[in-house]
């Protein structure tokens, strides 16, 4: 048979599929880390602004590891959650 055999074509196809899967497995955690980093930065900035401006109105969220983790994971909804928890408790 002249040219490329069916076994070589199947091997290339399987190799491309495995390469795609490997790239996807490595890329998804990086996206999650970037999203958490982005939420944490935006949440931290808003938390600092809220503590600075909210001090005049009696709104203050203490900066501790628990509040930092909540804001880091949830971002702006985490700040709203902390304000609601502070108001309820």
C-alpha positions in Angstrom: 0.0 0.0 0.0 1.4 3.4 -1.0 1.1 6.3 1.3 -0.1 6.5 4.9 -1.7 3.5 6.5 -4.9 3.5 8.5 -2.9 2.7 11.7 -0.8 5.8 11.4 -3.9 8.0 10.9 -5.6 6.5 13.9 -2.4 7.0 16.0 -2.3 10.7 15.0 -6.0 11.1 15.8 -5.6 9.5 19.2 -2.5 11.6 19.8 -4.3 14.8 19.0 -7.2 13.9 21.2 -4.9 13.1 24.1 -3.0 16.4 23.5 -6.3 18.3 23.6 -7.4 16.6 26.8 -4.0 17.3 28.5 -4.2 21.0 27.5 -7.8 21.2 28.8 -6.8 19.5 32.2 -3.9 22.0 32.6 -5.9 25.1 31.5 -9.0 24.7 33.7 -7.2 25.0 37.1 -5.4 28.1 35.8 -8.7 29.7 34.9 -10.0 29.0 38.4 -7.0 30.5 40.0 -7.2 33.6 37.9 -10.9 34.0 38.7 -10.2 33.6 42.5 -7.4 36.1 42.2 -9.6 38.6 40.3 -12.5 38.2 42.8 -10.1 38.6 45.7 -8.5 41.8 44.4 -11.9 43.4 43.5 -13.4 42.3 46.8 -10.5 43.5 48.8 -10.5 46.9 47.1 -14.3 47.2 47.7 -13.8 46.1 51.3 -11.2 48.7 51.9 -13.4 51.4 50.3 -16.4 50.2 52.4 -14.4 50.3 55.6 -13.1 53.8 54.7 -16.4 55.3 53.7 -18.6 53.1 55.8 -16.9 54.3 59.0 -18.9 57.5 58.8 -22.1 55.5 58.7 -21.3 52.7 61.1 -20.5 50.1 58.5 -17.3 48.3 59.2 -16.2 44.8 58.4 -13.2 43.7 60.4 -10.2 42.5 58.3 -9.3 39.0 59.4 -8.4 35.8 57.7 -12.1 34.5 57.6 -13.4 37.7 56.0 -10.5 37.8 53.6 -11.2 34.2 52.5 -15.0 34.9 52.1 -14.3 38.0 50.0 -11.6 36.2 48.1 -13.8 33.3 47.1 -17.0 35.2 46.5 -15.9 38.7 45.6 -18.6 41.3 45.8 -21.3 38.9 46.9 -19.0 37.9 49.8 -19.0 41.5 51.0 -22.8 41.6 50.8 -22.9 38.3 52.7 -20.6 39.7 55.4 -22.7 42.8 55.7 -25.9 40.8 56.1 -24.3 38.5 58.7 -23.0 41.5 60.6 -26.5 43.0 60.5 -28.2 39.8 61.6 -25.7 38.9 64.3 
